[in-house]
Amino acid sequence: MLGKLFKNEFKSSAHSILNIYLAAVITIGVMLLSYVVKIKWISTLSTIALLLIGGLAIIITVVAVISNFYKSLYGAQGYLSFTLPVKSGHLLLSKAAVSFAWILLSYIIFLGIIIGVYFYSAAMVGQNTIETVKTLVVMFGLQGEQSIKELLVLAGVMVFVQIAVFIAEVYFSITLANTRVFQKIGMVSAIFIFFAVFIVMQILVFLLTSYVPVTLVATAEGLQFSFEGNMLDRAGEITMGVAGFVFEVLAAAGLFAATARLMKTKINVK
């Protein structure tokens, strides 16, 4: 049954998301065609359009997954969803996993567009891309190839966590807004709940990241754990506070657990 939930969730959310990706594909085709026939004004316009589409893809995807979560659980489809012979936790899991996949895809596409536009622009002006990258590496003080690889992996993991945290905050806010106490206020309460949770989370992450003396430091041998001073004490180095990152992972898990609990026992479906 869980597999069917995933399948139906992908199908129901795909209609509102895939059109923006189709627009990106068409724009890329126009860019490549203008490069072949050497029409600069079309190339410039299509490059700008592609960057705008990449940014819009993230916004549209986020709006779509939020709208789909609300409508399918707390809107007109709510009664049908909650009467399915599945656990509320499975409903939440399917929606969170599919939302995560769509948002991650939009980020990957946007990053791919930025990288593609850079290489495309570099080719147009004859820029030496390799030398430029080396200059940037030196400029940011990155030490050693191993550190660069590990920083890229860490950046990817952090994006994963940030997407999960965002989904957890949104789902918890919408679900709490549909309990008896907040439902009297209306869905505007979900906005206030979200920003309250978001602000508290950001403050705690900042404090834990900045002041707890557990950091990852970029060295010539790669990333190394350090327990000597916090990020503020190591201002001249490339570091990342670990405590804030761990807190975000635990907080996201806690918010998902709280959301599943509310869905099971406290929800009022309209």
N, C-alpha and C positions, 0 to 999 in steps of 0.2 A: 504493500500500500504506500509505503514511503516513496518508492520509486515512481509511482503514479503521481504523487504529489509534486515531486520535482519536475516531471514531464509536463504536467498541466500548468505549473507555475511558469516554466519557461515559455510555453505556448501563449499564455495569457499576457505575459509582459513583453513578449517580442514585438507585437504589433506597434506599440507606442515608441519603441526604441530603434528598431532596425532602419527606419527611413533616414535617420540622420547619418547612419553609416553608409547607406546607399548614396547620399549626397556627397559624402567624402570620397567615395570611390569614383564618382563621376568627375569631381573636381580634380582629383589626381590624374585622371585620363586627359582632362583639358590641359593641365600643366605639362604633362609629358608631350602632348601633341604640339603645344606652343614652343617647347624646347626644340623639337625636331624641325619645325618650320621657321623657327627663330622670329617669332612675333613677341616682342618684349612687353608690350602693354597688356596683352592677354596673359602672359606669364606672370606679370606683377599682380594683376587683379585676381587671378586664380590662386596665387600664393597667399594673398591676404584672405581670400575667401576660405581657403583650406584651414588657416590658423583660426579663423572665427568659428568654423564648423567644429574644429577640434575642441575649442572651449565650450561651445554650445552642447556638444555631445555629452560632456560631463554634467552640465546643468540639467539638460533634458532627461538624462538617465537617472539622476538623483530625484528629480520631480516625479518621474514615472514610477520608480520603485516605492516612493513614499505614498503616492496616490493609490497604487495597486494594493499596498498593505492595508491602507485605511478602508478602501472600498470593499475589498474582499473579506475583511474581518468585521468591520464596524459600520459598513454602509449597507446598501441594499442586499448584498450577497452574504451578509454576516450570518444570518440564521442558517443558510445552507452550509457554510463553511464549518460552523460549530456543531452541526448535526452529523457531519461525516464520521464514520467509525474509526477515527484516529485520535491519538492523544494530542492535547493542545501543544505540548512540547514538539511534536512532530510537525504540526502546522507551522509553528514558529521557525523550526529548523529549516524547513523547505523554503520558506519565504526569505529567511536571512541568507541562506546559502545562494539562492538565485540572485538576490539583490547584490550580494557581495560579488558574484561573478560578473554581473552587468556593469557595476561601478568599476571593478578592476579592469574590465575590458575597455571601458571608456578612457581610463587613465593610460592604459597601454597604447591605445590608438592615438591619444593626444601626445604622448611622449614620442611615439613613432613619427607623428606628423612633424613635431619640432625638429627631431633629428633629420628626417627626410628633407625638410625645408632648408635646414642648415647646409646639408651636403649639396642640395640642388643649387642653392645660392652660391656656395663655394665654387661649384663647377661653372656657374655662369660668369663669375668674375676671375676665375683662374686661381683661387686661393689654395695654398698648401695646407690641407686640413690636418695632416699629421703633425706638422710643425706648430700649428695653432693649438692643438690639444696638448702638446708637450709644454708649450708656454703657459697654458692655463694650469697644468699640473704643478709647475714650478711656482706660479703665482700664488696658489692656494696652499703651498707648503706641504704637499703630500709627499710622504717618504716611502719610496720603494713600491715595486709592482704588487707585492703581497698586500700591502695596506690598501691600495686602490681597489683590488679585487674584493677584499673583505668589506671595505666601505660601501661598495656597490651592492653587495649581498645584504649588508645591514640596512641600507636605504630601502631595498626591496621589502625586507621584513617589516620595516617601520611603516611603509605604505600599506601593507597587509593589515597591520594592527590598527592604523588610523581609520581605514575603511570599516573594520569590524567595530571599533569604538563608536564611529558615527552612526552606523546602523543600530547598534545597541541603544544609543541615546535616543534616536528617533523612535524606534519601536517601543521603548519603555515610556516615552513621553505620550505617544498616541494612545497606548494601552491604558496608562494611568488616567488620562483625560476621559476615558470611557468607563470609569468606575462611578459609583453612585454619587460620591462627593463632588467630583469635578464635572460630571456630565451636566449638571445644572448650569454651569457657566458656559458650556459649549466648547467647540473645538479650539477656540482661541486659547483655552487653558493649556492645550498641548504645546503651543508656541512658548508660553511662559515657563512651563515645566522644562522644555528642552533647553532654553537659554539658562535657566537656573542650574540644571545639571551640567551643562556645558561649561559655564563660568566656574562653578565649584571644581569641576574636573581640571580645568586649565590652571587654576590657582594651585591646586595640590600637586599637579604634575610639575609646574614650574618650581615650586619649593623643593620637592623631592629631587628633581633633576639638578637643581643648582646647588643645594646645600648638603645633600647626603654624600659622604666621601667614598662613593663607589662609582668609578668611571671606566670607560673604555678609551684608551689612548692610542692614537696612530703612531706606530714606530716603523723603523726600517724592516723589522721582522714581521710586521703585521699588527693587528689590533691586540693590545694587552690590557688585562684588568689591572686597575690600580686602586689601592685603598689609602693613598697618601694625598689628602686634600680633595676638595670638591671642584666642580667646573670653574667656579669663580677664582679659585686659587691657581688654576692651570690655564689662565686666560690666553697665554701665548702659544698653546698647543691645540691640536685638533682632538677634541674629546667629546664624549657623550655620557651624560649621567645615566646610570643604569636603573636607579630606584624609580624614577618617573615612568620609565618604559615598563617595568614590571608592574607598577601600580595600574597602568592603563590596561594591561592584559587582564589583571584580576578584576578591575572595575567593569570591563566589558563582559566578562563571564558572570559577574554578579548582576549586572543589568539584564542580561539575557535570562538568568535564572529567575529574577524578580518578575520579568515580563511573562514568562511561562506560568509562574504562580498566579499572577493576576488574571491571566487568560483562563486559568482553570477554575478560579474560585470567586473572582470579584467583578467580572465583566458584565455590563448591561448592554446587550445588543439591541440596537434600535429596530 
